Amino acid sequence: MVDFLSPADRSDRMSRIRGKDTQPELALRKVLHRLGLRYRLHGAGLPGKPDLVLPRYRTVVFVHGCFWHRHVGCKIATIPKSNTSFWIEKFERNVARDKRVSLSLREAGWTVLVVWECELASTEKANATGERLAAVIRSTVPLKSV
């Protein structure tokens, strides 16, 4: 299938895809904050710059987009019909990087949690996911001095 956008238009559209403060991330942050959990954003000093860092619980949370990070079995995680080999290679690199970052964080003593975009698609889903995540986070032993 031929791209219906010019290269300049495609570049402009792709540049608007954000890496921080996405709608799914904001939805999760709102729920976790309402439930009393406090966090830092975009842990610059940590591998992979996790979306949420909860130092008290030594836990990090990544909010992954289903398309970019290949949520298995999700209808959002489609493969584009044009330039397929490029996209498959790109997705494989993303997944490999996610595994490498998670392993690095776990080896450093962090609990790594991943929430998928589709789990935050509606207010009801975001609330349920946030409550489930809060329970998991609170089940870890908080550090005494943070």
PAZAPA-4460 file (N, C-alpha, C; in steps of 0.05 Angstrom, whole numbers, plus 32768, in hexadecimal, padded with zeros to 4 digits):
% residues 146
    n_x    n_y    n_z   ca_x   ca_y   ca_z    c_x    c_y    c_z   seq   type   mol
   8011   7FE8   8000   8000   8000   8000   8012   8019   8000     1      M     A
   800B   802C   7FF0   801A   8044   7FED   8012   8058   8003     2      V     A
   8026   8065   800F   8020   8079   8024   8011   8090   8018     3      D     A
   7FFB   8098   8023   7FEB   80AE   8018   7FF6   80CA   8021     4      F     A
   800A   80CA   8033   8016   80E3   803B   8031   80E7   802E     5      L     A
   8038   8101   8029   8052   8107   801F   8067   8101   8035     6      S     A
   8080   80FE   802E   8095   80F9   8042   8095   810F   8058     7      P     A
   8091   8128   8050   8091   813E   8063   8079   813C   8076     8      A     A
   8062   8135   806B   804A   8132   807B   804D   811A   808E     9      D     A
   8058   8104   8084   805C   80EC   8095   806F   80F3   80AC    10      R     A
   8085   8101   80A6   8098   8109   80BA   808B   811B   80CF    11      S     A
   807B   812E   80C6   806D   813F   80D9   805A   812F   80EB    12      D     A
   804C   811D   80E0   8039   810C   80EF   8048   80FB   8103    13      R     A
   805E   80EF   80FB   806E   80DD   810D   807B   80EE   8123    14      M     A
   8082   8107   811D   808F   8117   8132   807C   811F   8148    15      S     A
   8062   811C   8144   804F   8123   8158   804A   810C   816C    16      R     A
   8055   80F5   8167   8052   80DE   817A   8064   80E4   8192    17      I     A
   8058   80E6   81A9   8067   80EF   81C1   8072   80D7   81D0    18      R     A
   8087   80DB   81DE   8093   80C7   81EE   808D   80CB   820C    19      G     A
   8086   80E3   8213   8080   80EA   822F   8064   80F6   8230    20      K     A
   8058   80F4   8248   803E   8100   824D   8028   80F9   8239    21      D     A
   8028   80E0   8231   8014   80D6   821E   7FF9   80D3   822D    22      T     A
   7FE4   80D1   821E   7FC9   80CE   822B   7FC8   80B5   823D    23      Q     A
   7FD2   809E   8234   7FD1   8087   8247   7FE1   808B   8260    24      P     A
   7FF8   8098   825D   8009   809E   8275   7FFB   80B1   8288    25      E     A
   7FEF   80C6   827D   7FE0   80D9   828E   7FC9   80CC   829C    26      L     A
   7FBB   80BA   828F   7FA4   80AC   829B   7FAE   809B   82B3    27      A     A
   7FC4   808D   82AF   7FCE   807C   82C5   7FD8   808E   82DC    28      L     A
   7FE6   80A3   82D6   7FF0   80B5   82EA   7FDA   80C0   82FB    29      R     A
   7FC4   80C7   82EF   7FAD   80D3   82FD   7FA2   80BE   8311    30      K     A
   7F9F   80A5   8308   7F93   8091   8319   7FA6   808B   8330    31      V     A
   7FC0   8087   832B   7FD3   8081   8340   7FD5   8097   8354    32      L     A
   7FD4   80B0   834B   7FD6   80C7   835D   7FBD   80C7   836F    33      H     A
   7FA6   80C3   8363   7F8C   80C2   8372   7F8D   80AC   8388    34      R     A
   7F9B   8096   8382   7F9D   8080   8395   7FB4   8085   83AA    35      L     A
   7FC0   809C   83A9   7FD4   80A3   83BD   7FF1   809C   83B7    36      G     A
   7FF6   8092   83A0   8012   808B   8399   8020   80A3   838D    37      L     A
   8038   80A8   8396   8047   80BF   838C   805F   80B4   837D    38      R     A
   8066   80C2   8367   807A   80B8   8355   8089   80CF   8349    39      Y     A
   809F   80C8   833D   80AF   80DB   832D   80AA   80D4   830F    40      R     A
   80AE   80E7   82FE   80A9   80E3   82E2   80C3   80DF   82D2    41      L     A
   80C2   80CD   82BF   80D7   80CA   82AB   80F3   80C8   82B8    42      H     A
   80F8   80B4   82C7   8111   80B0   82D6   812A   80B3   82C5    43      G     A
   8134   80CB   82C2   814B   80D0   82B0   8164   80C1   82B8    44      A     A
   8167   80BB   82D2   8180   80AD   82DA   817E   808F   82D8    45      G     A
   8167   8085   82D0   8163   8068   82CE   8163   805E   82B1    46      L     A
   816B   8045   82AD   816B   803A   8291   814E   803B   8286    47      P     A
   814C   8044   826E   8132   8045   8260   8120   805C   8267    48      G     A
   8128   806D   827A   8118   8083   8284   80FB   807B   8289    49      K     A
   80F6   806B   829D   80DA   8062   82A3   80C7   8079   82A5    50      P     A
   80AE   8074   829D   8099   8089   829D   8093   8092   82BA    51      D     A
   8092   807E   82CC   808C   8084   82E8   80A1   8076   82FA    52      L     A
   80AC   8084   830D   80BF   8079   8320   80B4   807D   833C    53      V     A
   80B1   8067   834A   80A7   8068   8366   80BE   805F   8378    54      L     A
   80CF   8072   837F   80E7   806B   838E   80E1   805E   83A9    55      P     A
   80CC   8065   83B6   80C4   805A   83D0   80C1   803C   83CE    56      R     A
   80B6   8033   83B8   80B1   8016   83B3   80C6   8009   83A1    57      Y     A
   80DA   8019   8399   80EF   8010   8387   80E2   8003   836E    58      R     A
   80CE   8010   8363   80BF   8006   834C   80BE   801B   8336    59      T     A
   80C0   8011   831D   80BD   8022   8306   80A6   8018   82F5    60      V     A
   8098   802A   82E7   8082   8022   82D6   8087   802E   82BA    61      V     A
   8084   801C   82A6   8085   8025   828A   8069   8023   827F    62      F     A
   8060   8039   8272   8047   8038   8263   804E   8035   8246    63      V     A
   804A   801D   823C   8051   8016   8220   803A   8019   820D    64      H     A
   8040   8025   81F6   802D   8026   81E0   802C   800A   81D3    65      G     A
   8014   8000   81CF   8011   7FE5   81C4   801E   7FE2   81A9    66      C     A
   801B   7FF6   8198   8026   7FF5   817D   8045   7FF4   817D    67      F     A
   8051   8007   818C   806E   800A   818B   807D   7FF4   819A    68      W     A
   8070   7FEA   81B0   807E   7FD6   81C1   8073   7FBA   81BD    69      H     A
   8061   7FB6   81AA   8058   7F9C   81A1   8049   7F8C   81B7    70      R     A
   8033   7F97   81C0   8022   7F89   81D4   8016   7F70   81C6    71      H     A
   801F   7F59   81CF   8018   7F3F   81C3   7FF9   7F3B   81C6    72      V     A
   7FED   7F36   81AF   7FD0   7F30   81AF   7FBE   7F49   81AE    73      G     A
   7FCA   7F60   81AE   7FBA   7F79   81AE   7FB4   7F82   8191    74      C     A
   7F9B   7F8B   818D   7F93   7F93   8172   7FA1   7FAD   8169    75      K     A
   7FAC   7FBC   817C   7FBA   7FD5   8175   7FD6   7FCF   816A    76      I     A
   7FE1   7FB8   8171   7FFD   7FB1   8169   7FFD   7FA4   814D    77      A     A
   7FF5   7FB4   8139   7FF4   7FAB   811E   800F   7FB0   8111    78      T     A
   8014   7FA4   80FA   802C   7FA9   80EA   8024   7FB8   80D1    79      I     A
   8030   7FCF   80CC   802A   7FDE   80B4   802E   7FCE   809B    80      P     A
   801D   7FD2   8087   801E   7FC3   806E   8034   7FCC   805B    81      K     A
   803D   7FE5   805E   8052   7FEE   804D   806C   7FEF   805D    82      S     A
   8082   7FE9   804F   809D   7FE9   805B   809E   7FD6   8073    83      N     A
   8092   7FBF   8071   808E   7FAC   8086   80A8   7FA4   8093    84      T     A
   80BD   7F9E   8083   80D6   7F95   808F   80E2   7FAA   80A1    85      S     A
   80E0   7FC4   809A   80EA   7FDA   80AA   80DC   7FD9   80C6    86      F     A
   80C1   7FD7   80C5   80B1   7FD8   80DD   80B7   7FC0   80EF    87      W     A
   80B9   7FA9   80E4   80BE   7F91   80F4   80D9   7F93   8102    88      I     A
   80ED   7F9D   80F3   8108   7FA1   80FF   8106   7FB6   8115    89      E     A
   80F8   7FCC   8111   80F5   7FE1   8125   80E7   7FD6   813E    90      K     A
   80D2   7FC7   813A   80C3   7FBC   8151   80D5   7FA8   8161    91      F     A
   80E5   7F98   8153   80F7   7F85   8160   810B   7F94   8171    92      E     A
   8116   7FAA   8166   8129   7FBA   8176   811C   7FC6   818F    93      R     A
   8103   7FCF   818C   80F5   7FDB   81A3   80F1   7FC6   81B9    94      N     A
   80E8   7FAE   81B1   80E3   7F98   81C4   80FD   7F90   81D2    95      V     A
   8112   7F8E   81C2   812C   7F86   81CD   8136   7F9B   81E1    96      A     A
   8132   7FB5   81DA   813A   7FCA   81EC   812A   7FC9   8206    97      R     A
   8110   7FC4   8204   80FF   7FC1   821C   8109   7FAB   822E    98      D     A
   8110   7F94   8223   811A   7F7E   8233   8134   7F85   8240    99      K     A
   8146   7F92   8231   8160   7F9A   823B   815D   7FAE   8253   100      R     A
   814C   7FC1   8250   8148   7FD6   8264   813B   7FC9   827D   101      V     A
   8127   7FB8   827A   811B   7FAA   8291   812F   7F9A   82A0   102      S     A
   813F   7F8B   8292   8153   7F7A   829F   8167   7F8C   82AF   103      L     A
   8170   7FA1   82A3   8182   7FB4   82B0   8176   7FBF   82C9   104      S     A
   815D   7FC7   82C8   8150   7FD2   82E0   814C   7FBD   82F6   105      L     A
   8145   7FA5   82EE   8141   7F8F   8301   815C   7F88   830F   106      R     A
   8171   7F88   82FF   818C   7F82   830A   8194   7F98   831E   107      E     A
   818A   7FB0   831A   8190   7FC6   832C   817D   7FC7   8345   108      A     A
   816B   7FB3   8346   8159   7FB1   835D   813E   7FBE   835B   109      G     A
   8136   7FC6   8343   811C   7FD2   833F   8108   7FBD   8337   110      W     A
   80EF   7FC2   833F   80D8   7FB2   8335   80CE   7FC1   831C   111      T     A
   80CC   7FB2   8306   80C4   7FBE   82EC   80A7   7FB5   82E5   112      V     A
   8096   7FC9   82E1   807A   7FC3   82DA   8074   7FD0   82BF   113      L     A
   8065   7FC3   82AE   805E   7FCD   8294   803F   7FCE   8292   114      V     A
   8035   7FE5   8289   8019   7FE9   8284   8016   7FF0   8267   115      V     A
   8003   7FE3   825A   7FFF   7FE6   823D   7FE9   7FFB   8238   116      W     A
   7FED   8009   8222   7FDB   801E   8219   7FBE   8015   8218   117      E     A
   7FB9   7FFD   820F   7F9D   7FF3   820D   7F90   7FEF   8228   118      C     A
   7FA1   7FEC   823D   7F96   7FE8   8258   7F8D   8003   8264   119      E     A
   7F93   8019   8256   7F8C   8034   8260   7F7A   8043   824C   120      L     A
   7F6D   8034   823A   7F5F   8040   8224   7F45   804F   822C   121      A     A
   7F39   8048   8243   7F21   8055   824C   7F25   805C   826A   122      S     A
   7F14   806D   8274   7F16   8074   8290   7F12   805B   82A2   123      T     A
   7EFF   804A   829A   7EFA   8032   82AA   7F13   8020   82AA   124      E     A
   7F1E   801C   8292   7F36   800B   8290   7F4E   8017   82A0   125      K     A
   7F51   8031   829E   7F67   803F   82AB   7F64   803C   82CA   126      A     A
   7F4B   803F   82D4   7F47   803C   82F0   7F4D   8020   82FA   127      N     A
   7F43   800C   82EB   7F48   7FF0   82F2   7F66   7FE9   82F1   128      A     A
   7F73   7FF2   82DC   7F90   7FED   82D9   7FA0   7FFB   82EF   129      T     A
   7F99   8014   82F5   7FA6   8023   8309   7FA3   8017   8325   130      G     A
   7F8B   800D   832B   7F86   8000   8345   7F96   7FE6   8347   131      E     A
   7F96   7FD7   8331   7FA5   7FBE   8331   7FC3   7FC3   8334   132      R     A
   7FCD   7FD7   8326   7FE9   7FDF   8328   7FF0   7FE9   8344   133      L     A
   7FDF   7FF9   834F   7FE4   8004   836A   7FE6   7FED   837E   134      A     A
   7FD6   7FD9   837C   7FD7   7FC2   838E   7FF2   7FB3   838B   135      A     A
   7FFB   7FB0   8372   8015   7FA3   836D   802C   7FB3   8379   136      V     A
   802B   7FCD   8374   8040   7FDF   837E   8041   7FDE   839D   137      I     A
   802A   7FE0   83A9   8029   7FE0   83C6   8030   7FC5   83D2   138      R     A
   802F   7FB0   83C3   8037   7F96   83CD   8055   7F93   83D0   139      S     A
   8064   7FA5   83C3   8081   7FA5   83C6   8088   7FB3   83E0   140      T     A
   809D   7FAC   83EC   80A5   7FB8   8406   80B0   7FD4   8402   141      V     A
   80A4   7FE8   840E   80AF   8003   840A   80CA   8006   8418   142      P     A
   80DA   8017   840D   80F4   801D   8419   80F0   802F   8431   143      L     A
   8100   802D   8445   80FD   803D   845E   8103   805A   845B   144      K     A
   8119   8060   844C   8121   807C   844B   8122   8086   842E   145      S     A
   810C   8092   8425   810C   809E   840B   80FC   80B8   840C   146      V     A
***
